[in-house]
Amino acid sequence: MTDLDIIIIGSGPAGLSAAITAKVRKKNILLLGQKDLSTKLVKAQKINNFPGFPGISGKDLEHAFEEHLNQMEIEITEARAAKIYDMSGTFAVQCGQQMYQAPAIILATGMITQKTFPGEDELLGKGVSYCATCDAALYPGKTAAVISYSKNEEHEAEFLAEYADKVYYIPMYDGAAFNNEKIEVVNEKPLEMVGTDSLEFLKTDSSELKVDGVFVLRESIAPDYLFPGIEMDGHHVKVDIHMTTSVPGIFACGDIAGLPYQYIKAAGEGNIAALSAVSYLDSLKKEK
Ligand SMILES: Cc1cc2nc3c(=O)[nH]c(=O)nc-3n(C[C@H](O)[C@H](O)[C@H](O)COP(=O)(O)OP(=O)(O)OC[C@H]3O[C@@H](n4cnc5c(N)ncnc54)[C@H](O)[C@@H]3O)c2cc1C
């Protein structure tokens, strides 16, 4: 892969718009997300406030976006960013066992719709994790559970099983299957993560699973977990009108950057974030 200029995390209207503008400005981009773009997009029955498309369905708007991406030869890399690391002058983004680097990042990850489980926030980093690739090595010979919202995460459980003796895989979707004797699919409803100083067990609707770690793999990850220390405003990343965050080189747009949650606002902010990232890259060049 040629040197990247910008990594865009998220394939909803904000991330797509950022990708389109960055491509118009001839930047080398990596667009991370999902092939069917955004669950929030395809779920909308009728959209009445997207200019040029009165009454369009979310599915049809998705097709229009796909057509636009194809015409501009923009590809989506189907991967979930699990961590962003500051490498002094560049950022490294970890996706499973893959690492990508670029001097600018655009966060367009949308808002997390699922509520956290009781005990999850308190035990985060004390047995609860959002990234098997980052933390699997902490579990040699141990027992762990994976609560997964997507089939795409099954490889994370496989990787965890290279370290752990036993992995309970709790799918929040239908059709999970493994050919790995260390992984047991548990079709129970997770209810609570229990422990005081560290995780002791995972309570489900029908059992208590004694585990050393629980990995919660949702479609979206809180931005202050992705990049610890980024300034937040409640659940949103704090941005200015240029979509600049508190971290030079990291920009944010769309739902993650604040209310109102609207397609056109997300797309507009994606455009601004990309232009700001381009200016930032120019300023880096001038410094050299
Ligand atoms: C049912 C429904 C109907 C709606 N109707 C309307 C409407 O009529 N009009 C309107 O203006 N708005 C509507 N909205 C709101 C609109 O959907 C959101 O405002 C919009 O989708 C926000 O776009 P976004 O790009 O910020 O985030 P999202 O659309 O949420 O996209 C975020 C993307 O980022 C990906 N992602 C997240 N984390 C990561 C990660 N770590 N690595 C890689 N990818 C990641 C996700 O998988 C997702 O694809 C509706 C929402 C819903 C749920």
The ligand as an SDF file (V2000), in Angstrom:
LIG
                    3D

 53 58  0  0  0  0  0  0  0  0999 V2000
  -34.0880    4.4000   11.7580 C   0  0  0  0  0  0  0  0  0  0  0  0
  -33.3740    5.7090   11.5360 C   0  0  0  0  0  0  0  0  0  0  0  0
  -33.9480    6.6620   10.6990 C   0  0  0  0  0  0  0  0  0  0  0  0
  -33.2770    7.8770   10.4690 C   0  0  0  0  0  0  0  0  0  0  0  0
  -33.8720    8.7810    9.6470 N   0  0  0  0  0  0  0  0  0  0  0  0
  -33.2310    9.9440    9.3890 C   0  0  0  0  0  0  0  0  0  0  0  0
  -33.8120   10.8940    8.4600 C   0  0  0  0  0  0  0  0  0  0  0  0
  -34.8930   10.6890    7.9050 O   0  0  0  0  0  0  0  0  0  0  0  0
  -33.1250   12.0320    8.2240 N   0  0  0  0  0  0  0  0  0  0  0  0
  -31.9000   12.2990    8.7910 C   0  0  0  0  0  0  0  0  0  0  0  0
  -31.2890   13.3310    8.4760 O   0  0  0  0  0  0  0  0  0  0  0  0
  -31.3350   11.4260    9.6780 N   0  0  0  0  0  0  0  0  0  0  0  0
  -31.9790   10.2690    9.9920 C   0  0  0  0  0  0  0  0  0  0  0  0
  -31.4010    9.3690   10.8790 N   0  0  0  0  0  0  0  0  0  0  0  0
  -30.1180    9.7330   11.5420 C   0  0  0  0  0  0  0  0  0  0  0  0
  -28.9080    9.3140   10.6620 C   0  0  0  0  0  0  0  0  0  0  0  0
  -29.0080    7.9360   10.4560 O   0  0  0  0  0  0  0  0  0  0  0  0
  -27.5790    9.6340   11.3270 C   0  0  0  0  0  0  0  0  0  0  0  0
  -27.5470   10.9790   11.7260 O   0  0  0  0  0  0  0  0  0  0  0  0
  -26.4210    9.3830   10.3300 C   0  0  0  0  0  0  0  0  0  0  0  0
  -26.4220    8.0490    9.8760 O   0  0  0  0  0  0  0  0  0  0  0  0
  -25.0810    9.7210   10.9770 C   0  0  0  0  0  0  0  0  0  0  0  0
  -24.0620    9.4480   10.0710 O   0  0  0  0  0  0  0  0  0  0  0  0
  -22.5790    9.1160   10.5870 P   0  0  0  0  0  0  0  0  0  0  0  0
  -21.7910    8.9120    9.3420 O   0  0  0  0  0  0  0  0  0  0  0  0
  -22.1480   10.1260   11.5660 O   0  0  0  0  0  0  0  0  0  0  0  0
  -22.6990    7.7500   11.4070 O   0  0  0  0  0  0  0  0  0  0  0  0
  -23.2990    6.3390   11.0340 P   0  0  0  0  0  0  0  0  0  0  0  0
  -24.3180    6.4230    9.9450 O   0  0  0  0  0  0  0  0  0  0  0  0
  -23.7330    5.7460   12.3390 O   0  0  0  0  0  0  0  0  0  0  0  0
  -22.0720    5.5360   10.4430 O   0  0  0  0  0  0  0  0  0  0  0  0
  -20.9650    5.1930   11.2260 C   0  0  0  0  0  0  0  0  0  0  0  0
  -20.2300    4.0610   10.5400 C   0  0  0  0  0  0  0  0  0  0  0  0
  -18.9800    3.8630   11.1570 O   0  0  0  0  0  0  0  0  0  0  0  0
  -18.7220    2.4890   11.3210 C   0  0  0  0  0  0  0  0  0  0  0  0
  -17.8270    2.3460   12.4650 N   0  0  0  0  0  0  0  0  0  0  0  0
  -18.0760    2.6490   13.7530 C   0  0  0  0  0  0  0  0  0  0  0  0
  -17.0110    2.3930   14.5130 N   0  0  0  0  0  0  0  0  0  0  0  0
  -16.0680    1.9160   13.6810 C   0  0  0  0  0  0  0  0  0  0  0  0
  -14.7400    1.4510   13.8850 C   0  0  0  0  0  0  0  0  0  0  0  0
  -14.1810    1.4560   15.1000 N   0  0  0  0  0  0  0  0  0  0  0  0
  -14.0420    1.0110   12.8070 N   0  0  0  0  0  0  0  0  0  0  0  0
  -14.5960    0.9950   11.5600 C   0  0  0  0  0  0  0  0  0  0  0  0
  -15.8590    1.4260   11.3200 N   0  0  0  0  0  0  0  0  0  0  0  0
  -16.5750    1.8660   12.3710 C   0  0  0  0  0  0  0  0  0  0  0  0
  -20.1120    1.8930   11.5680 C   0  0  0  0  0  0  0  0  0  0  0  0
  -20.0880    0.5190   11.2730 O   0  0  0  0  0  0  0  0  0  0  0  0
  -20.9370    2.7020   10.5850 C   0  0  0  0  0  0  0  0  0  0  0  0
  -20.8540    2.0990    9.3130 O   0  0  0  0  0  0  0  0  0  0  0  0
  -32.0430    8.1590   11.1210 C   0  0  0  0  0  0  0  0  0  0  0  0
  -31.4900    7.2050   11.9820 C   0  0  0  0  0  0  0  0  0  0  0  0
  -32.1330    5.9880   12.1960 C   0  0  0  0  0  0  0  0  0  0  0  0
  -31.5090    4.9600   13.1120 C   0  0  0  0  0  0  0  0  0  0  0  0
  1  2  1  0
  2  3  1  0
  2 52  2  0
  3  4  2  0
  4  5  1  0
  4 50  1  0
  5  6  2  0
  6  7  1  0
  6 13  1  0
  7  8  2  0
  7  9  1  0
  9 10  1  0
 10 11  2  0
 10 12  1  0
 12 13  2  0
 13 14  1  0
 14 15  1  0
 14 50  1  0
 15 16  1  0
 16 17  1  0
 16 18  1  0
 18 19  1  0
 18 20  1  0
 20 21  1  0
 20 22  1  0
 22 23  1  0
 23 24  1  0
 24 25  2  0
 24 26  1  0
 24 27  1  0
 27 28  1  0
 28 29  2  0
 28 30  1  0
 28 31  1  0
 31 32  1  0
 32 33  1  0
 33 34  1  0
 33 48  1  0
 34 35  1  0
 35 36  1  0
 35 46  1  0
 36 37  1  0
 36 45  1  0
 37 38  2  0
 38 39  1  0
 39 40  1  0
 39 45  2  0
 40 41  1  0
 40 42  2  0
 42 43  1  0
 43 44  2  0
 44 45  1  0
 46 47  1  0
 46 48  1  0
 48 49  1  0
 50 51  2  0
 51 52  1  0
 52 53  1  0
M  END
$$$$
